Amino acid sequence: MKFTLQAKDTNSKARAGVMETAHGTIETPIFMPVGTAGTVKAIHQHELVNDIQAQIILGNTYHLYLRPGLDVIQKAGGLHKFNGWDMPILTDSGGYQVYSLTEVRKIREEGVTFRSHVDGSKHLFTPENVMDTQRIIGADIIMAFDECTPYPCEYSYARKSIEMTHRWLKRCCDRFDSTEPIYGYEQTLFPIVQGSVYKDLRQRSAEVIASFEREGNAIGGLSVGEPAEEMYAMTEVVTAILPEEKPRYLMGVGTPVNILENIALGIDMFDCVMPTRNARNGMLFTRNGIINIKNEKWKDDFSPIEAESDLFSDKFYSKAYLRHLIRSQEILGAQIASLHNLHFYLWLVKQAREKIIDGTFYEWKNKMVVTLAQRL
């Protein structure tokens, strides 16, 4: 993977760049739709390309390992061949999913034992076999196996956790570097900075992660319940340390406002289930603010979902119609709302990129975060 910085904002740390991978280029800042089980929920692959203009999607090691299973994915020739997506893919290591299985997992130095949420069967994830698993899945960018600490988290636990995460990273790198890609194209490994909301732990973790000199770096363990101000503070600490010439990925973030504020702090890559999960529950993100389409006020509003958007340019899908679909739990409602929200998120990061390049990002961002946070 190659990353080239193209422009920097003069009033913030925002940057625009290009990542080159075996399955295509990615213009940053970028939002990556989450396709946990090999699919972005309710969205066709051709819609991801043509309507949403996604450049990269995510898969999840934990979920794909359990279903459909590694044997099926390998027989298919990797996840790209299995799901028909021939553009870049990033896979999370499963560390976050294992973290969320609090009642059915045990963490020790070797790795994490856990019980499947599907059938209760027992499994072990280690830094080594997670690397092997992601080789089989075949993503362009793969993540190191780490422990994601909860919020709140005691300092002593967070300190012990990052030390283990760093030891696990060494094992991940050793395994990754001693193995070859399975499908004939290169893969890239990103380490993950942890440290909860403790400045000194975040600094130490960022320094250790940077010392491994991988092609890109990630920041994990945020957007897990901490106040937004804490997230921004920790991001600022870490981006001051991580090398400027390499892409920075803030995992699991977030709202449109979170994304803009973190772009201003020097983040290049984002992912979050929010646009699709919230869409299925009737929450729409627009250029003018947030809409709860279930509200009575939209019952006889026959105007388009978002007048400025070019997604549904025929204006066929009115607010009233989408409200009817969502309240009736029609599948089409989830599809339309998910398409809208993902289209908005990709529009937002594209706008941010253009503003960084033309030198107007900071002023634009400050206006947008106020507008985007308001409820309509």
Long-range contacts (C-beta under 8 A, 24 or more apart in sequence): 1-140, 1-141, 1-186, 1-188, 1-215, 1-216, 3-215, 3-216, 3-245, 3-246, 3-247, 5-244, 5-245, 6-357, 7-356, 7-357, 8-356, 9-264, 9-356, 9-359, 9-361, 9-362, 10-359, 10-362, 11-361, 11-362, 11-363, 12-264, 12-265, 12-361, 12-362, 12-365, 13-239, 13-264, 13-265, 13-266, 14-263, 14-264, 14-266, 14-352, 14-356, 14-361, 14-362, 14-365, 15-244, 15-266, 15-268, 15-356, 16-353, 16-356, 16-357, 17-247, 17-268, 19-88, 19-216, 19-247, 21-56, 21-88, 21-140, 21-141, 21-188, 22-88, 22-140, 22-185, 22-186, 22-187, 23-80, 23-86, 23-87, 23-88, 23-89, 23-140, 23-185, 24-55, 24-87, 24-88, 25-55, 26-55, 26-56, 26-88, 27-55, 27-350, 27-353, 28-247, 28-268, 28-269, 28-353, 29-259, 29-263, 29-267, 29-268, 29-269, 29-270, 29-349, 29-352, 29-353, 29-356, 30-55, 30-56, 30-268, 30-269, 30-270, 30-349, 31-259, 31-270, 31-271, 31-272, 31-345, 31-346, 31-348, 31-349, 32-56, 32-57, 32-58, 32-90, 32-269, 32-270, 32-271, 33-57, 33-58, 33-271, 33-275, 33-276, 33-342, 33-345, 34-58, 34-271, 34-272, 34-273, 34-276, 35-59, 35-83, 35-85, 36-60, 36-63, 36-273, 37-63, 37-64, 37-67, 38-64, 38-68, 38-79, 38-82, 38-83, 39-83, 40-276, 40-338, 40-342, 41-276, 41-280, 41-334, 41-338, 42-276, 42-279, 42-280, 42-331, 42-334, 42-335, 42-338, 42-339, 43-276, 43-335, 43-338, 43-339, 43-342, 45-83, 45-84, 45-85, 47-339, 48-85, 48-342, 49-87, 51-311, 51-339, 51-343, 52-339, 52-342, 52-343, 52-346, 53-343, 53-346, 53-350, 54-87, 54-342, 54-346, 55-87, 55-88, 56-87, 56-88, 56-89, 56-90, 56-140, 57-85, 57-87, 57-88, 57-89, 57-90, 58-89, 58-90, 58-91, 58-92, 58-271, 59-89, 59-90, 59-91, 59-92, 59-137, 59-139, 60-91, 60-92, 60-94, 60-97, 61-91, 61-92, 61-93, 61-94, 61-130, 61-133, 61-134, 61-137, 61-143, 62-92, 62-94, 62-97, 62-98, 62-125, 63-97, 64-91, 64-137, 65-94, 65-123, 65-133, 66-116, 66-117, 66-118, 67-118, 70-133, 70-136, 70-137, 73-136, 73-137, 73-138, 74-136, 74-182, 77-138, 77-183, 78-136, 78-137, 78-138, 78-182, 78-183, 79-137, 79-138, 79-139, 80-138, 80-183, 88-140, 88-141, 89-138, 89-139, 89-140, 89-141, 90-139, 90-140, 90-141, 90-142, 90-143, 90-271, 91-134, 91-137, 91-139, 91-141, 91-142, 91-143, 92-143, 92-251, 93-130, 93-134, 93-142, 93-143, 93-144, 93-145, 93-146, 94-125, 94-130, 94-145, 95-143, 95-145, 95-146, 95-147, 95-148, 95-192, 95-220, 96-148, 96-220, 96-251, 96-252, 98-125, 99-147, 99-148, 99-149, 99-150, 102-150, 107-147, 109-164, 109-167, 111-145, 126-171, 127-168, 127-169, 127-171, 127-172, 127-175, 128-171, 128-172, 128-175, 130-172, 131-172, 131-175, 131-176, 131-179, 131-189, 132-175, 132-179, 134-187, 135-179, 135-181, 135-182, 135-187, 136-182, 138-181, 138-182, 138-183, 138-187, 139-187, 140-185, 140-187, 140-188, 141-187, 141-188, 141-189, 141-190, 141-216, 142-176, 142-187, 142-188, 142-189, 142-190, 143-189, 143-190, 143-192, 143-218, 144-168, 144-169, 144-172, 144-173, 144-189, 144-190, 144-191, 144-192, 145-172, 146-192, 146-194, 146-220, 147-194, 148-194, 148-220, 148-221, 148-224, 149-194, 149-196, 149-221, 149-224, 150-224, 150-225, 151-196, 151-197, 151-224, 151-225, 151-226, 152-225, 153-196, 153-197, 155-196, 155-198, 155-201, 158-194, 158-195, 158-196, 158-198, 158-201, 159-198, 159-201, 161-194, 161-196, 162-194, 162-195, 162-201, 162-204, 162-205, 162-208, 165-192, 165-194, 165-205, 166-205, 166-208, 166-209, 169-208, 169-209, 169-212, 173-212, 173-214, 188-214, 188-215, 188-216, 189-214, 189-215, 190-214, 190-215, 190-216, 190-217, 190-218, 190-249, 191-217, 191-218, 192-217, 192-218, 192-219, 192-220, 192-221, 192-251, 193-217, 193-218, 193-219, 193-220, 193-221, 193-238, 193-242, 194-220, 194-221, 195-221, 195-234, 196-221, 197-226, 197-230, 197-233, 197-234, 199-233, 199-234, 199-237, 202-234, 202-237, 202-238, 203-237, 203-238, 203-241, 205-238, 206-237, 206-238, 206-241, 206-242, 207-241, 209-242, 210-241, 210-242, 210-243, 214-246, 215-246, 215-247, 216-246, 216-247, 216-248, 216-249, 217-242, 217-243, 217-246, 217-247, 217-248, 217-249, 218-248, 218-249, 218-250, 218-251, 219-248, 219-249, 219-250, 219-251, 219-267, 220-251, 220-252, 222-250, 222-251, 222-252, 222-253, 223-251, 223-252, 223-253, 223-254, 223-258, 223-272, 224-252, 228-257, 228-258, 228-261, 231-258, 231-262, 232-261, 232-262, 232-265, 235-262, 235-265, 235-266, 235-267, 236-265, 239-265, 239-266, 239-267, 255-372, 256-285, 256-344, 256-345, 256-348, 256-372, 257-369, 257-372, 257-373, 259-345, 259-348, 259-349, 259-352, 260-348, 260-352, 260-365, 260-368, 260-369, 260-372, 261-365, 261-369, 263-349, 263-352, 263-356, 263-361, 263-365, 264-361, 264-362, 264-365, 270-349, 275-338, 275-341, 275-342, 275-344, 275-345, 276-338, 276-341, 276-342, 278-341, 279-334, 279-337, 279-338, 279-340, 279-341, 280-334, 280-337, 280-338, 281-326, 282-323, 282-326, 282-327, 282-337, 283-341, 284-322, 284-337, 284-340, 284-341, 285-341, 285-344, 285-345, 285-372, 286-344, 286-376, 287-344, 287-347, 287-371, 287-372, 288-371, 288-374, 288-376, 289-371, 289-372, 289-373, 289-374, 289-375, 289-376, 290-372, 290-373, 290-374, 290-375, 290-376, 291-319, 291-376, 292-375, 293-319, 293-322, 293-323, 293-326, 293-337, 294-323, 294-326, 294-327, 295-323, 298-322, 298-323, 299-323, 305-336, 305-340, 306-340, 306-344, 309-340, 309-343, 309-344, 309-347, 311-339, 311-340, 311-343, 312-336, 312-340
